[in-house]
Amino acid sequence: MTRPPVIAAWGAGVDSTAMIIELAERGEPVDMVLFADPGSEKNQTYAFIPLFRAWMDERGIPSEIVRYQPRNFKNWPPYATIAENMLSNATLPSVVFGGGSCSQKWKVAPQEAWTAGWEPARRCWDGGGQVTKLIGYDASARDTQRYRHALGCEDPRYHYRYPLREWGWDRARCAARIVAAGLPVPPKSSCFFCGAMKPDEVMDLSVDELRVIVLMEARARPRLRNVQGLWRKPVLGCRGATPRPGSITEFIRERGLLSPSEIDRIVEIAPDELLDFQAAQAALPVERRTPMGDWLYDFQHAAAAMRITTRLPDDPERASARSRLSQGGPGATL
């Protein structure tokens, strides 16, 4: 390969999907497409991923799915997804508190780790070159802000290119391009509990996703001081904004997306059951601990999940463990 290798960062949303479609139509090279899976994308996104990977395969565009691999679990049950991470630590995504480290940890870092072992990239860097990385920021005002921020965070190993901005495409143009290619328009890419979601995105979530949101906010509530939940604080609906509470749980209740009894049962019982599970696992060597994903599976699929069999008897040691875990325990940050 005489030219620098080209990698496209694919979020499985509208913008980056349209970018790849148009690049293929123009005959521009894309040597690899990387999707970083945090394990907690929307169900609709996971349905779209194999469709578009098949579309790329038909056109000779290789793709890989990469993942962050948690390793240091301290006293926690092993977790594999960002949702399980949040539930373990009794916290909410960093975007709720004005940060963005969840994207760096679960999206950017896995792509960089994969690329570091990719032979075309290694040869390029050994020769003093830069890998071309394609980013799907469109020409909208919001993505212009993201683009300007990204300019100050670029890695010297990469030449960053923003094709949608070169073409002057906004989100509507991207959606139209996907339709023209004969593909369904994917939902906006994000974790299903992202604090940046709009109310209409919550309305489209599945029951399983809504249940985890209720559990996540209930689990984090003892530690919250300046925010009400995943949406931080209420929006009153001024200047055309859609009114909403600061807690997505309250929105779910207001809109009847889950029954009041289901919400109450999760809020009143599930956090304590999760604490009991964590306390039981903390007493075991890490290699013998039951993964957090197993507990979450039971929470979703078993009618008796709220009375999980790992519940410990009430005693001073259990009370101490629950107190510690309810506050997130040591190192309970992203």
N, C-alpha and C positions, 0 to 999 in steps of 0.2 A: 504494500500500500504506500504510494508516494505522497498522498495527501494526508493531512491529520485525520484520525478516526473521528466519527461523528456519533454522539450519543444523544438521544432524545429523552428528556425526563417526562414521563407520562403519568398524569394524576388520575387518569380514567374519567375525567370530567369533560366538559364541552370544549374548552379552549385547546387543551393539549391534544385531544382527539382530532379536532379539525385541523390543527397544525400538521399532524402526521399525514392525514388524508391529502392535504394540499401539497405537501412536500413530495409525496409519492406521485401525485398527478403531474407535478412539474419535473419529475425525474431527478430530483435532488437526492444525494446519497444520505441514507440513514443506516449506520452500521449496527446499531443496537438501540432498542427501546427498553427503558427500565421503569418498572412500576414498583414502588416501595409500599408494601402492604403492612399497615399497622395492626391488622387483624380486627379492625372495628369500623370499616367503611360501611356505608349503607347497603342493605340487602340488594337494592336495585343496582348499585355499582358492581357488586359481585356477580350479578346476573349478566351485566354488560361486558365484563372483562373477557370471558372466553369468546364471546362473539367478535370482539375487535381483535383479539389475538389471532383468531382464525382468519380474519380479513387481512391482517398483516402477513400471516404465513403464506397466504395465496399470492402475495406480491413480493415474497422473498425478503421481508423485513423481519429480522430476528428480534425476539423479545425475551426478557427475563423478569421474574418476580423476585424481589429481594426483601429481606425482613431483618429488623433489629433482633438480636439474640440476647435477651436478658441473661445475666449470669450470677450476679451477686444478690442473693435473695435475703441475706441476713436471717431474721426470724420469720420471714414470710413463707407461705406456700409458693411454689414456683408459679410464675405467671408468664404468659406468652404474648399477650396483646395489650394495647394501651388501655382498653376498658378494664382488664384484669389488674393492670398496674394502678389505675385510679381507685378501684375498689380495695385493693390491698393497702394502699397508703391513706385511705380516707381523705382523698383530696379531689379536686376538679382539674380539668385541663388548664395549662398555664395561661391560655388566652383569656380565661375568665379574670385573671389577676393582672392583665396587661402585658403578659409575656408571650413568647413564641417558641419556647424550648421543646415543646412536644413535636413540632415539625422538624426541628433540627435532629432530635434524637431518633424519631421513628420514620422520618422520610429522607432527609438529606444524608445523614450518616450511613445508612445501609447502602445507598447508591454509591457513595464515595468508597466504602469498603469493598464493594464488588468491583468497581472500576480499578481499584488499586491492584487487583489480581488479574485483570484482563490483559492478555498479552499484547494486543494492539496498542493499548494505552501505555503499557510499560515500555514498549519499544519507542513510542513517540516521546515519552518523557526522558528516556535514556539518551535520545538524540537531541534534547534541548527544545522539543516542540511543545505545543499545547493541544490538548484534546478539545474539539469543538463540542460544546454542550448546548442543546436546543431547549429553550424554556418557553412555555406557552402562556406568557403574559400578553393579554390583548391590549387594544388601544383605548380602552375605557378609562375614565378618570380614576376609578379605584385601582385598576392594575397599573396605571401610571405611577401612583404612589408606591406600590410594591416594587415596581421597576426602579424607581429612584433610590429606594432603600437598598435594593440588591446591588446597585452599582458600587456601594461602599463596602460590600462584603464579598467581593469576587475573589476566587482562588487563582493564584498565578499559574497553576497547572492547567487551567482551562481558558479557552476563548469562549465567552458566552454570547449566544446569538438569540435574538427574540424575533422570529419570523413574523408572528402576527402583528407586531408593531411595525415591522418593515412594510407590511402590506396594508396597514391602516384598518385592520379588522377589529370590530367589536364583538361582543358575545352573540348578538343576534346574527351577525354574518357567519360566525362560527357554527351556530346551530343550523343555519340554512345549508352550509357546506356539508354537514353530516347527513342531513336529509337527502341532499342531492347525490350522495354516495350510496344511498339505499340502506342506510343504517338508522337504528333508533337513536334519538337524542338521549344521552345519559343524564342522570341527575347531577346537580352540582356536587363535585367531589369534596367530601369531608367525612370525618367520623360522625356517626349518627347521633352523638351527644355533644358535638362541637358548640361552644357558646356563641359562635358567629352565625349559626343557622337562623334563617328567617322563619316566621310562623308557618308559612305555607310548606316549608320543608318538613317541619314537625308533623303537619297534617298528613304527609305522605308516608310516615314511618310505619313499620309493622308493629303489632302488639308486643312481640318479643323485644324490639328495640325500645319501645315506650316503657316497658317494665324495667329494663336496665337503667334508663334515665331516672325513674323514680327511686330505684335502689341507690344509684350513685349519689343523688342529691341528699337522700336520707342518711347515707353512710357518712357523707362529708359534713353534714349540718353542724355537729358539735364543734367543728373547728372553724366555721365561717364567722367572720367578724364584720366585714365591710361589704359583703355581697349576699344576696338572698339565695342565689343558686346559679345555674349555668348561664342564665341571661343577666347576671349581675344585679341590676336594679330595674324597677319598672320603667316602661316607656309609656308616656301618657297619650301619645297619638298626635302630638303637635306637628305642624309643618309637613303633613302628609304621611307621617310615620304610622305604622300599624301598632295600635296599643297592645301591650303585653305585660305580664308580670315579670319580676326578676327571676322567678323560679319556673322552669319548664314543667315541673310537676303540677304547679297551679294551673298552667295553661292546659295541660292534659285533662285536669279535672274540669276546668271551665268549659272546654269543648266536648267533654264526654268521650274522649278517646279511649279511656279505660273507665270501668265502673268505679264509683266512689268506694265500694267495699273492697275492690281489688287494690286500689291505691292505699287505702287505710291499712290493709293487711300487710302490704309490702313495707310501708313506713313504720308500722308498729312492731313488726316481728322480724323481718328479714335482716336488718342491720345487726341485731343481737345474735341471730343464728350465724351470720357471717363471722362475727367476733368469736363466737364459740368455736367455729371451725378453725379460725386462725390460731386461737390459743391452743387447740389440740395439736395442730401441725407444728407449732413452735417448739413443742416438747420432743419432736422427732429429729433425727439426722436428716439433712436436706435431701439425701437420696431416697429417703423413705416417705417423704411428704407427698400428700395428694395434691396434684396441681389445682390451682385456682379455677382453671377451666372446667374441671370436673364438678366443683361446687356450683358454678354458674350454670352448667348443663342441668343439674338437678333442680336448681332454682327455676329454670325455664320449663322443664318438662315433667317434673314429678309433682303430683298434688300434695305430697307430704314433704316438699322441700323445706317448708318453714319449720319443720320439726326434725331436722337432719340428725342422723344417729350419732354424729360426733359430739353432740352436746355434752358438756362436762357438768358434774354436780356443782351446786353452789357451795363454795368454800373460799377461804381467804386467798388462796393462791389463784383460783380462777378469777376472783374479783380483781386482784391486782393485775392479772394478764389482760382482762377486759378493759380496765382503766387505761393501761398503757396503749393497747391497740386502738381504742376509741379515739385517742389523740394522735394516731398515726404511727406511734412507735419511733424508735431511733431511725434517722435518715429517711423520714417519710416525705420526701420531696422528689420532684422530677429531676 
